[in-house]
Amino acid sequence: MNSKEELPTELKDAVSWRFVVNGERCVKCGACAMDCPVQIIVEEPQQFFIGSGCIGCGDCYEICPVGAIERIKVDRD
């Protein structure tokens, strides 16, 4: 499923995603920051950092050319 497609309501209510940058893989190209719709990804000295205002859309995850964005499943209870 493409991140831009709408998830069914029952899935939205059950699962959420958190995205983090793997510093060992990040090549600091900035593609994730440029593609972020809420501009919450910032450059730190060694890598990019996804801030707490992330909406979980997954655009950064999909655009990263080296797979440095990791997706972590977070259950909503």
Residue pairs with C-beta under 8 A, 6 or more apart in sequence:
1 7
2 62
3 57
3 58
3 59
3 61
3 62
4 57
4 59
13 76
14 75
14 76
15 73
15 74
15 75
15 76
16 56
16 73
16 74
16 75
16 76
17 56
17 58
17 71
17 72
17 73
17 74
18 54
18 56
18 71
18 72
18 74
19 50
19 54
19 56
19 58
19 60
19 61
19 69
19 70
19 71
19 72
20 50
20 69
20 70
20 72
21 32
21 41
21 47
21 48
21 49
21 50
21 68
21 69
21 70
22 67
22 68
22 69
22 70
23 46
23 47
23 68
25 66
25 67
25 68
26 46
26 47
26 48
26 66
26 68
27 65
27 66
27 68
28 43
28 47
28 48
29 65
29 66
30 43
30 48
31 63
31 64
31 65
32 41
32 48
32 50
32 59
32 60
32 63
32 64
32 68
32 69
33 39
33 41
33 42
33 43
33 48
33 60
35 59
35 60
35 63
36 59
36 60
37 55
37 57
37 59
38 53
38 54
38 55
40 50
40 51
40 52
40 53
40 54
40 55
41 48
41 49
41 50
41 51
41 60
42 48
42 49
42 51
43 49
47 68
50 60
50 69
58 71
60 69
61 69
61 70
61 71
